[in-house]
């Protein structure tokens, strides 16, 4: 079994991380880290948008990352394919330190060194 050398291991320090809180108006993400976080959620953007934007949240700031009312309005009850997609309106993607998307060299969140996907259920 071979192990990578220390110089080939990339470490991402996220500090205190994030805090997710469910409020009356939706789910908020507070960036407790010393570095920016990046969030992509269908409920953050215009519903008529063709592509979802990745939003940068600076240390010490928060963002309403998920809105239940908007998510329900995005659903298309008769569209079976839409309901089976893992990136429906009930999913939020968050990366730490590094962003991704149209404005970055990393086009996909899976190219970021540290990321997570949160899938919300119904109320």
DAFEN-V244332 format. One record per residue. N is the residue number from 1. D_CENTER is the distance of its C-alpha to the mean C-alpha in Angstrom with 2 decimals. Layout:
BEGIN
N,D_CENTER ; N,D_CENTER
END
This chain:
BEGIN
1,34.94 ; 2,33.65 ; 3,31.22 ; 4,29.37 ; 5,30.93 ; 6,29.31 ; 7,29.05 ; 8,26.89 ; 9,24.27 ; 10,21.32 ; 11,20.11 ; 12,16.96 ; 13,17.73 ; 14,15.09 ; 15,17.82 ; 16,17.25 ; 17,13.47 ; 18,11.59 ; 19,13.02 ; 20,11.73 ; 21,14.59 ; 22,15.65 ; 23,17.87 ; 24,20.18 ; 25,18.11 ; 26,14.71 ; 27,12.11 ; 28,11.69 ; 29,9.76 ; 30,12.46 ; 31,12.29 ; 32,15.39 ; 33,15.25 ; 34,17.68 ; 35,15.20 ; 36,12.43 ; 37,8.72 ; 38,6.42 ; 39,3.66 ; 40,4.22 ; 41,6.05 ; 42,9.68 ; 43,11.06 ; 44,10.38 ; 45,12.60 ; 46,16.17 ; 47,16.82 ; 48,19.30 ; 49,17.03 ; 50,17.32 ; 51,14.08 ; 52,10.75 ; 53,10.26 ; 54,7.80 ; 55,8.57 ; 56,10.08 ; 57,10.82 ; 58,14.10 ; 59,15.57 ; 60,17.06 ; 61,15.14 ; 62,12.96 ; 63,11.11 ; 64,11.35 ; 65,7.85 ; 66,9.73 ; 67,13.34 ; 68,15.48 ; 69,18.17 ; 70,16.19 ; 71,14.60 ; 72,18.21 ; 73,19.51 ; 74,17.25 ; 75,18.75 ; 76,21.79 ; 77,24.01 ; 78,26.38 ; 79,23.97 ; 80,23.83 ; 81,21.87 ; 82,19.01 ; 83,18.98 ; 84,18.85 ; 85,15.80 ; 86,12.88 ; 87,10.47 ; 88,12.32 ; 89,11.64 ; 90,11.01 ; 91,7.71 ; 92,4.15 ; 93,2.11 ; 94,2.95 ; 95,6.35 ; 96,9.54 ; 97,12.38 ; 98,11.87 ; 99,10.13 ; 100,10.37 ; 101,11.61 ; 102,14.93 ; 103,15.75 ; 104,15.28 ; 105,17.40 ; 106,14.52 ; 107,13.82 ; 108,11.45 ; 109,8.61 ; 110,11.45 ; 111,13.51 ; 112,11.76 ; 113,13.81 ; 114,11.43 ; 115,8.00 ; 116,6.99 ; 117,6.08 ; 118,7.32 ; 119,9.92 ; 120,12.01 ; 121,15.69 ; 122,18.18 ; 123,19.47
END
